[in-house]
Amino acid sequence: QYLPGFVRLPSARQLTVQMMQNPQILAALQERLDGLVGSPSGYMESLPKVVKRRVNALKNLQVKCAHIEAKFYEEVHELERKYAALYQPLFDKRSDIVKAAYEPTEEECEWKADEEEELTEEMKEKAKVEEEKKDEEKEDPKGVPEFWLTVFKNVDLLSDMVQEHDEPILKQLQDVKVKFSDPGQPMSFSLEFNFEPNEFFTNTLLTKTYKMRSEPDENDPFSFDGPEIMGCTGCTIDWTKGKNITLKTIKKKQKHKGRGTVRTVTKTVPNDSFFNFFTPPDVPESGDMDEDTEAVLAADFEIGHFIRERIVPRAVLYFTGEAIEDDDDDEGEEEGEEENDPDYDPKVGRRAYC
């Protein structure tokens, strides 16, 4: 029984249930929680002044550590440049085999199969006869046809960029090289795409250069985590008339407001193409960019880094698909480790430490 004029108030539990069912309240609560992530717990503020001074000294030591780490990465870059010169003769020979400038010897073509792939002498002979028969039935191909196109199409990160109209041009791609900046110059690397003469453009070399920085930010030195790509520049492609696949022509009908007549207008607009890779958006000196530009550049940097670190050094394994299997295995192991890690936060996709 309740006194007249009095209304029964909901319990705390009922209020909580009602709040959790209100999407606006939930959104506000989530925003508040997100704002608390990484915020101080209040412990530092509670420390005595003399202890805070010592903590400041520790932070100054940490800044010095960041500068030493930056020097470490500069020396790593120098090592990369040194070993790039040792790798290059092998990569040049790879290029010569791919474009049929060099025919490898029988000894160079011998490859020891894995134990599970080993065949008996009789089976080997039978397979050899069948291969020779097939070779007689078709034209003798030169080098390794469509080598780089196959590499790109085998890698998800790159296959999304390759359109059907790109393929005839990428079949003409003979080699991809990485060139590091000269000693004493600002840290950078260039990707060089060498094409045989073709009907699409007059260039035989297309380049993309990535500028890097390996020094802590004065305003945020603790964010330093190794070299970062600061910007990139492409090159001008000298397209043959009517062959520029980065542009397409569309026709639109327009109605005249006064007369009511309809006319067809031809308009040239950008077209999806792998070759847009060579015309990245400019990074303003101020560093201020809209979200779309930031997203495009972030993807561009990831692609450039992947080509440098994985594609060029291991191209034949991406051609055969073996490197793709290895990458999948590595990703699976990493995901498994993260799931079993008590400090792993699935929401942010990385370890979250208290």
C-alpha positions in Angstrom: 0.0 0.0 0.0 1.2 3.5 -0.9 0.0 6.8 0.4 -2.3 8.8 -1.9 -0.3 11.2 -4.2 2.9 9.2 -3.9 4.4 7.3 -6.8 6.6 4.2 -6.3 10.1 5.0 -7.5 12.0 2.3 -9.5 14.8 0.4 -7.8 18.4 1.0 -8.6 18.5 -2.3 -10.5 15.5 -1.3 -12.7 17.1 2.1 -13.4 20.3 0.3 -14.5 18.3 -2.0 -16.9 16.4 1.0 -18.4 19.7 2.9 -18.9 21.4 0.0 -20.6 18.5 -0.2 -23.0 18.8 3.4 -24.0 21.2 3.7 -27.0 21.9 7.4 -26.3 23.0 6.7 -22.7 25.1 3.8 -23.9 26.8 6.0 -26.5 27.6 8.7 -23.9 28.9 6.1 -21.5 31.1 4.6 -24.1 32.5 8.0 -25.1 33.3 8.7 -21.4 35.0 5.3 -21.0 37.0 5.9 -24.2 38.2 9.2 -22.8 39.5 7.4 -19.7 41.7 5.0 -21.7 45.4 6.0 -21.1 44.4 8.8 -18.6 46.4 9.1 -15.4 45.1 7.1 -12.4 45.8 9.9 -10.0 48.7 8.1 -8.5 51.3 10.4 -10.0 49.5 13.5 -8.6 49.6 11.9 -5.1 53.3 11.5 -5.0 55.5 13.8 -2.9 57.2 16.6 -4.8 60.6 15.2 -4.3 59.6 11.9 -5.9 58.0 13.7 -8.8 61.3 15.4 -9.4 63.1 12.0 -9.6 60.4 10.7 -12.0 61.2 13.7 -14.2 64.8 12.7 -14.1 63.8 9.2 -15.2 61.8 10.7 -18.1 64.8 12.7 -19.2 66.8 9.5 -19.3 64.1 7.9 -21.4 64.4 10.8 -23.9 68.1 10.1 -24.2 67.3 6.4 -24.8 65.0 7.4 -27.6 67.8 9.4 -29.3 70.2 6.5 -29.0 67.5 4.2 -30.5 67.2 6.6 -33.4 71.0 6.3 -34.0 70.6 2.5 -33.9 68.1 2.6 -36.7 70.3 5.0 -38.7 73.1 2.4 -38.5 70.6 -0.4 -39.5 69.8 1.7 -42.6 73.5 1.9 -43.4 73.7 -1.9 -43.0 70.7 -2.3 -45.3 72.5 -0.2 -47.9 75.7 -2.3 -47.5 73.9 -5.6 -47.9 71.7 -4.3 -50.7 74.9 -4.1 -52.8 75.6 -7.8 -52.0 72.1 -8.9 -52.9 72.0 -6.9 -56.1 74.0 -9.2 -58.4 71.6 -12.1 -57.4 68.6 -9.9 -58.1 70.1 -8.9 -61.5 70.6 -12.5 -62.4 67.0 -13.2 -61.4 65.9 -10.4 -63.7 68.0 -11.8 -66.6 66.3 -15.2 -66.2 62.8 -13.7 -66.0 63.2 -11.6 -69.1 65.1 -14.3 -71.0 68.4 -12.5 -71.1 70.1 -15.5 -69.5 69.4 -19.2 -69.7 70.3 -21.0 -66.4 72.5 -24.0 -66.7 71.3 -27.6 -65.8 73.2 -27.3 -62.5 71.5 -24.0 -61.7 68.1 -25.6 -62.4 68.6 -28.6 -60.1 66.3 -28.3 -57.1 66.2 -30.8 -54.3 62.6 -31.6 -53.5 61.3 -31.9 -49.9 61.3 -35.5 -48.6 57.6 -35.8 -49.0 57.9 -34.7 -52.6 60.8 -37.1 -53.5 59.9 -39.4 -56.4 61.3 -42.7 -57.5 63.6 -42.8 -60.5 60.9 -44.4 -62.6 58.4 -41.7 -61.7 60.9 -39.0 -62.4 61.6 -40.4 -65.8 57.9 -40.7 -66.6 57.3 -37.1 -65.5 60.2 -35.9 -67.6 58.9 -37.6 -70.7 55.4 -36.1 -70.1 56.9 -32.6 -69.6 59.0 -32.9 -72.8 55.9 -34.0 -74.7 53.9 -31.0 -73.5 56.8 -28.7 -74.4 56.8 -30.0 -77.9 53.1 -29.4 -78.3 53.3 -25.7 -77.5 55.6 -22.8 -78.3 58.8 -22.5 -76.2 58.1 -19.6 -73.8 60.9 -17.1 -73.2 62.1 -16.5 -69.6 59.4 -16.6 -67.0 56.3 -15.1 -68.6 54.1 -12.7 -66.5 56.4 -13.1 -63.5 55.7 -9.8 -61.7 52.1 -9.7 -62.7 51.7 -13.2 -61.1 53.5 -12.0 -58.0 51.2 -9.0 -57.6 48.1 -11.0 -58.2 49.2 -13.5 -55.6 49.4 -10.9 -52.8 46.1 -9.6 -51.4 47.6 -6.2 -50.6 48.6 -5.7 -54.3 46.0 -7.7 -56.1 43.3 -5.3 -55.0 45.2 -2.5 -56.9 45.5 -4.5 -60.1 42.6 -3.9 -62.5 41.9 -6.0 -65.6 43.1 -3.1 -67.8 46.4 -3.0 -65.9 47.4 -6.5 -66.8 48.6 -6.1 -70.4 51.0 -3.4 -69.1 52.2 -5.3 -66.0 53.0 -8.2 -68.3 55.7 -5.9 -69.7 57.2 -5.4 -66.2 60.7 -6.9 -66.2 62.1 -6.0 -62.8 61.4 -4.2 -59.5 64.3 -2.9 -57.5 64.9 -1.1 -54.2 67.4 1.7 -54.0 68.5 3.3 -50.7 69.6 6.9 -50.3 73.3 7.7 -50.6 75.5 7.9 -47.5 75.1 11.3 -45.8 71.8 12.0 -47.5 68.4 12.1 -45.6 67.0 8.6 -45.0 64.9 7.3 -47.9 64.3 4.5 -50.3 63.1 4.3 -53.9 61.2 1.5 -55.7 62.2 1.2 -59.4 59.8 -0.5 -61.9 61.6 -1.5 -65.1 59.4 -2.0 -68.2 60.2 -3.2 -71.6 59.2 -0.9 -74.4 55.5 -1.0 -74.8 52.5 0.7 -76.6 51.1 2.3 -73.4 53.8 4.8 -72.3 57.3 5.8 -73.4 58.9 5.4 -70.0 61.0 2.3 -69.4 61.5 3.2 -65.7 58.8 4.3 -63.2 59.9 5.3 -59.7 58.4 5.9 -56.3 60.5 7.5 -53.5 59.7 7.3 -49.8 61.2 9.8 -47.4 61.8 8.6 -43.9 62.7 10.0 -40.5 64.5 8.4 -37.6 64.5 10.9 -34.8 62.2 11.4 -31.9 59.6 14.2 -32.1 60.6 17.0 -29.9 57.0 17.5 -28.7 56.3 13.8 -28.2 59.7 11.9 -27.8 58.1 8.9 -26.1 56.1 8.0 -29.2 59.3 7.2 -31.1 59.2 3.5 -32.3 61.7 3.4 -35.1 61.9 5.0 -38.5 58.6 6.3 -40.0 57.7 7.2 -43.6 57.1 11.0 -43.8 56.0 11.3 -47.4 56.4 10.0 -50.9 56.8 11.2 -54.4 55.9 9.4 -57.6 56.9 10.2 -61.2 55.3 11.4 -64.4 54.0 8.6 -66.7 54.3 9.7 -70.4 51.2 8.0 -71.7 50.8 7.3 -75.4 47.8 9.2 -76.7 44.6 7.4 -75.9 46.3 4.8 -73.7 46.1 6.5 -70.3 44.2 3.9 -68.2 44.2 6.1 -65.1 41.5 8.2 -66.8 38.2 7.2 -68.3 35.7 9.0 -70.4 32.0 9.0 -69.3 29.0 10.5 -71.0 26.3 12.3 -69.1 23.0 13.7 -70.2 22.2 17.3 -69.3 18.9 19.1 -69.5 18.8 22.8 -70.4 16.8 24.6 -67.7 15.2 27.1 -70.0 14.7 25.3 -73.3 14.2 21.8 -71.9 16.5 20.3 -74.5 18.8 17.4 -73.6 22.4 17.2 -74.6 25.2 14.6 -74.0 28.3 15.9 -72.3 31.6 14.0 -72.4 33.7 14.1 -69.2 37.1 12.7 -68.2 37.3 11.3 -64.7 39.9 9.3 -62.7 39.8 5.5 -63.2 40.9 2.8 -60.8 44.4 1.5 -61.8 47.6 0.1 -60.3 49.4 3.0 -62.0 47.7 5.5 -59.6 50.4 4.3 -57.2 52.8 6.6 -59.0 50.7 9.8 -58.3 50.2 9.8 -54.5 48.6 12.8 -52.8 50.9 15.6 -51.6 51.7 15.9 -47.9 51.3 19.6 -46.9 54.3 21.1 -45.1 52.0 21.9 -42.2 51.2 18.1 -42.0 47.4 18.9 -41.8 45.4 16.4 -43.9 41.8 15.4 -44.2 40.9 11.8 -43.2 40.6 10.6 -46.8 44.1 11.8 -47.6 45.5 10.3 -44.4 43.9 6.9 -45.2 45.3 6.9 -48.8 48.8 7.8 -47.6 48.7 5.2 -44.8 47.7 2.5 -47.3 50.4 3.8 -49.7 53.1 3.6 -47.1 52.1 0.1 -46.1 52.3 -1.0 -49.7 55.7 0.6 -50.3 57.1 -0.9 -47.2 55.7 -4.3 -48.1 57.2 -4.2 -51.6 60.6 -3.2 -50.1 60.7 -5.7 -47.2 58.9 -8.7 -48.7 58.2 -8.6 -52.4 61.6 -7.7 -53.8 63.7 -9.9 -51.6 61.4 -13.0 -52.0 59.7 -12.5 -55.3 60.1 -16.1 -56.6 58.4 -17.4 -53.4 55.4 -15.0 -54.0 55.3 -16.2 -57.6 55.1 -19.9 -56.5 52.8 -19.1 -53.6 55.1 -20.5 -51.0 55.7 -17.1 -49.3 52.0 -16.6 -49.1 51.6 -19.8 -47.1 54.4 -18.8 -44.8 52.7 -15.4 -44.3 49.4 -17.1 -43.4 51.2 -19.4 -40.9 52.9 -16.4 -39.3 49.6 -14.5 -39.0 47.9 -17.6 -37.5 50.7 -17.9 -34.9 50.5 -14.2 -34.0 46.7 -14.4 -33.6 47.1 -17.5 -31.4 49.7 -15.8 -29.2 47.5 -12.7 -28.8 44.5 -14.7 -27.8 46.5 -16.6 -25.2 48.1 -13.4 -23.9 46.3 -12.2 -20.7 47.4 -8.6 -21.5 45.9 -8.7 -25.1 43.0 -6.3 -25.6 40.9 -7.6 -28.5 39.2 -4.3 -28.9 42.3 -2.4 -29.8 44.0 -5.3 -31.5 47.3 -5.0 -29.5 48.6 -5.5 -26.1 47.3 -3.2 -23.5 49.4 -2.8 -20.4 48.3 -1.3 -17.1 
